[in-house]
Amino acid sequence: MSDQQPNDPLHGITLEMMLTQLVEHYGWDEMGRIIKIRCFNNDPSIKSSLQFLRKTPWARNKVEALYLKYKRKPLK
């Protein structure tokens, strides 16, 4: 059996890893502009954002979609 999941681009990527990479790339201000949720706009932190995203499927879906879009960007 293989540990690979070729049809799931998020396999092996934790929510914390996604969020950390997105914040490093976009910053909190841009993240809050792209995904309008309070945890990105008011006193943002990885910890508080993770707590919110784990409880809120629609917000997590938006973060996952942004992460996939970010990872598909061609490197310059």
N, CA and C of each residue as an Amber inpcrd file, in Angstrom:
protein
   228
   0.8300000  -1.1880000   0.0000000   0.0000000   0.0000000   0.0000000
   0.8690000   1.2440000   0.0000000   0.3730000   2.2680000  -0.6290000
   1.1200000   3.5090000  -0.7330000   0.5560000   4.5450000   0.2380000
   1.4410000   5.3710000   0.8030000   1.0060000   6.4470000   1.6880000
   0.5760000   7.6720000   0.8890000   0.8240000   7.6630000  -0.4040000
   0.5010000   8.7980000  -1.2630000  -0.9990000   8.8420000  -1.5520000
  -1.5330000  10.0550000  -1.6450000  -2.9140000  10.2790000  -2.0390000
  -2.8950000  11.2100000  -3.2450000  -2.6680000  10.6740000  -4.4490000
  -2.4740000  11.5230000  -5.6230000  -3.6700000  12.3950000  -5.9730000
  -4.8660000  12.0130000  -5.5660000  -6.0470000  12.7930000  -5.9000000
  -6.3920000  13.8470000  -4.8510000  -5.6750000  13.8990000  -3.7670000
  -5.9350000  14.8710000  -2.7120000  -4.7190000  15.7800000  -2.5570000
  -4.7740000  16.9930000  -3.1160000  -3.6180000  17.8820000  -3.0540000
  -3.2990000  18.3740000  -1.6420000  -4.2320000  18.2140000  -0.7160000
  -4.0010000  18.6660000   0.6590000  -3.5530000  17.5320000   1.5840000
  -3.3970000  16.3370000   1.0340000  -2.9810000  15.2000000   1.8590000
  -1.6180000  15.4820000   2.4930000  -1.5480000  15.3300000   3.8000000
  -0.2990000  15.5310000   4.5210000  -0.0230000  16.9720000   4.9160000
  -0.8950000  17.8850000   4.5300000  -0.7270000  19.3000000   4.8620000
  -1.6900000  19.6310000   5.9900000  -1.1600000  20.0800000   7.1150000
  -2.0260000  20.4380000   8.2330000  -2.5650000  21.8510000   8.0430000
  -3.6430000  22.1410000   8.7330000  -4.2260000  23.4800000   8.6870000
  -3.2110000  24.5130000   9.1740000  -2.4510000  24.1610000  10.1840000
  -1.4340000  25.0830000  10.7020000  -0.3580000  25.3570000   9.6450000
   0.0570000  24.3380000   8.9220000   1.0540000  24.5290000   7.8610000
   0.5060000  25.4500000   6.7740000  -0.7470000  25.2210000   6.3820000
  -1.3790000  26.0630000   5.3570000  -1.4270000  27.5110000   5.8060000
  -1.9380000  27.7110000   7.0020000  -2.1120000  29.0630000   7.5240000
  -0.7730000  29.7750000   7.6650000   0.2280000  29.0960000   8.1660000
   1.5540000  29.6960000   8.3380000   2.1340000  30.1240000   6.9950000
   2.0360000  29.2750000   5.9910000   2.5590000  29.6170000   4.6670000
   1.7940000  30.7750000   4.0490000   0.4850000  30.7850000   4.2160000
  -0.3150000  31.8750000   3.6610000   0.0090000  33.2070000   4.3290000
   0.1670000  33.1930000   5.6370000   0.4960000  34.4240000   6.3570000
   1.8880000  34.9090000   5.9640000   2.8370000  34.0010000   5.8020000
   4.1790000  34.3940000   5.3630000   4.1380000  35.0160000   3.9690000
   3.2820000  34.4870000   3.1130000   3.2040000  34.9800000   1.7370000
   2.3800000  36.2700000   1.6300000   1.1770000  36.2670000   2.1940000
   0.2510000  37.3890000   2.0400000   0.3150000  38.4050000   3.1760000
   0.5780000  37.9470000   4.3920000   0.4830000  38.8150000   5.5700000
  -0.9580000  38.8450000   6.0680000  -1.1290000  39.2380000   7.3190000
  -2.4630000  39.2390000   7.9230000  -3.4000000  40.2310000   7.2420000
  -2.8960000  41.4220000   6.8870000  -3.7600000  42.4350000   6.2710000
  -4.3720000  41.9270000   4.9750000  -3.5410000  41.3500000   4.1260000
  -4.0270000  40.8400000   2.8440000  -4.9310000  39.6240000   3.0440000
  -4.5870000  38.7730000   4.0000000  -5.4400000  37.6200000   4.3010000
  -6.8320000  38.0910000   4.7210000  -6.8720000  39.1230000   5.5620000
  -8.1510000  39.6720000   6.0110000  -8.9330000  40.3190000   4.8880000
  -8.2360000  40.8410000   3.9060000  -8.9150000  41.4340000   2.7520000
  -9.4840000  40.3440000   1.8410000  -8.7130000  39.2930000   1.6450000
  -9.1310000  38.2030000   0.7610000 -10.2580000  37.3770000   1.3870000
 -10.0730000  37.0170000   2.6530000 -11.0680000  36.2180000   3.3830000
 -11.5330000  37.0600000   4.5630000 -12.7150000  37.5980000   4.4570000
 -13.2100000  38.5460000   5.4480000 -13.7510000  37.8280000   6.6880000
 -12.8260000  37.4730000   7.5760000 -13.2100000  36.9000000   8.8580000
 -12.4550000  37.6370000   9.9530000 -13.1160000  37.7950000  11.0720000
 -12.5990000  38.6120000  12.1720000 -11.2400000  38.1470000  12.6760000
 -11.0070000  36.8470000  12.7200000  -9.7430000  36.3580000  13.2810000
  -8.5400000  36.7590000  12.4240000  -8.7610000  37.1880000  11.1800000
  -7.6640000  37.6800000  10.3400000  -7.5220000  39.2000000  10.4350000
  -8.5600000  39.8750000  10.8820000  -8.5650000  41.3370000  10.8890000
  -8.3910000  41.9800000  12.2590000  -8.8010000  41.3140000  13.3120000
  -8.7260000  41.8880000  14.6590000  -7.7810000  41.0820000  15.5320000
  -6.6200000  41.6470000  15.8120000  -5.6140000  41.0100000  16.6620000
  -5.3300000  39.5730000  16.2030000  -4.9030000  39.4030000  14.9500000
  -4.7210000  38.0520000  14.4080000  -3.5510000  37.2990000  15.0150000
  -3.7280000  36.0070000  15.1230000  -2.6450000  35.1070000  15.5260000
  -2.9370000  33.7390000  14.9290000  -1.9000000  32.9530000  14.7970000
  -2.0670000  31.5950000  14.2770000  -2.9880000  30.8030000  15.2050000
  -2.7460000  30.9120000  16.5050000  -3.5120000  30.1270000  17.4740000
  -5.0050000  30.4540000  17.4220000  -5.3610000  31.7370000  17.4570000
  -6.7820000  32.0910000  17.4490000  -7.4230000  31.7450000  16.1070000
  -6.6800000  31.9140000  15.0360000  -7.2130000  31.5780000  13.7210000
  -7.4610000  30.0830000  13.5940000  -6.5320000  29.2720000  14.0900000
  -6.7100000  27.8190000  14.0500000  -7.9430000  27.3990000  14.8380000
  -8.1460000  27.9910000  16.0100000  -9.3180000  27.6490000  16.8190000
 -10.5990000  27.9410000  16.0490000 -10.6560000  29.1140000  15.4110000
 -11.8440000  29.4830000  14.6460000 -12.0300000  28.5780000  13.4290000
 -10.9610000  28.3740000  12.6790000 -11.0630000  27.5960000  11.4430000
 -11.4370000  26.1400000  11.7040000 -10.9960000  25.5810000  12.8110000
 -11.3300000  24.1860000  13.1360000 -12.8100000  24.0220000  13.4740000
 -13.4490000  25.1110000  13.9230000 -14.8680000  25.0550000  14.3000000
 -15.7880000  25.5280000  13.1840000 -15.2290000  26.1120000  12.1220000
 -16.0430000  26.7810000  11.1140000 -15.7070000  26.2490000   9.7190000
 -16.4360000  25.2440000   9.2740000 -16.1070000  24.6000000   7.9940000
 -16.0780000  25.5430000   6.7930000 -17.0080000  26.4900000   6.6990000
 -17.0170000  27.3840000   5.5330000 -15.7550000  28.2270000   5.4760000
 -15.2590000  28.6720000   6.6330000 -14.0390000  29.4800000   6.6650000
 -12.8230000  28.6240000   6.3350000 -12.7950000  27.4180000   6.8620000
 -11.6870000  26.5100000   6.5550000 -11.6390000  26.2080000   5.0580000
 -12.7970000  26.0160000   4.4550000 -12.8510000  25.7600000   3.0130000
 -12.2590000  26.9230000   2.2250000 -12.5140000  28.1440000   2.6640000
 -11.9550000  29.3180000   1.9860000 -10.4360000  29.3630000   2.1270000
  -9.9300000  29.0310000   3.3010000  -8.4810000  29.0010000   3.5200000
  -7.8440000  27.9060000   2.6660000  -8.4660000  26.7460000   2.6210000
  -7.9320000  25.6520000   1.8020000  -7.9300000  26.0330000   0.3180000
  -8.9820000  26.7030000  -0.1420000  -9.0490000  27.1290000  -1.5460000
  -7.9660000  28.1590000  -1.8480000  -7.7460000  29.0880000  -0.9330000
  -6.6910000  30.0890000  -1.1260000  -5.3210000  29.4180000  -1.1370000
  -5.1220000  28.4520000  -0.2770000  -3.8460000  27.7290000  -0.2250000
  -3.5850000  27.0050000  -1.5460000  -4.6040000  26.3380000  -2.0740000
  -4.4410000  25.6360000  -3.3490000  -4.1370000  26.6150000  -4.4760000
  -4.7870000  27.7500000  -4.4650000  -4.5240000  28.7800000  -5.4740000
  -3.0890000  29.2940000  -5.3400000  -2.6530000  29.5360000  -4.1170000
  -1.2940000  30.0060000  -3.8460000  -0.2570000  28.9800000  -4.3070000
  -0.4910000  27.7050000  -4.0450000   0.4750000  26.6620000  -4.4190000
   0.5230000  26.4320000  -5.9240000  -0.5210000  26.7740000  -6.6190000
  -0.5480000  26.5720000  -8.0730000   0.0780000  27.7260000  -8.8440000
   0.4120000  28.8170000  -8.1500000   1.0420000  29.9550000  -8.8270000
   2.3910000  29.5290000  -9.3960000   2.6930000  29.9410000 -10.6110000
   4.0250000  29.6120000 -11.1610000   5.1170000  30.3850000 -10.4140000
   6.2340000  29.7300000 -10.2190000   7.3720000  30.3830000  -9.5670000
   8.0380000  31.3430000 -10.5280000   8.4740000  32.4740000 -10.0080000
   9.1360000  33.4750000 -10.8560000  10.6200000  33.3930000 -10.7230000
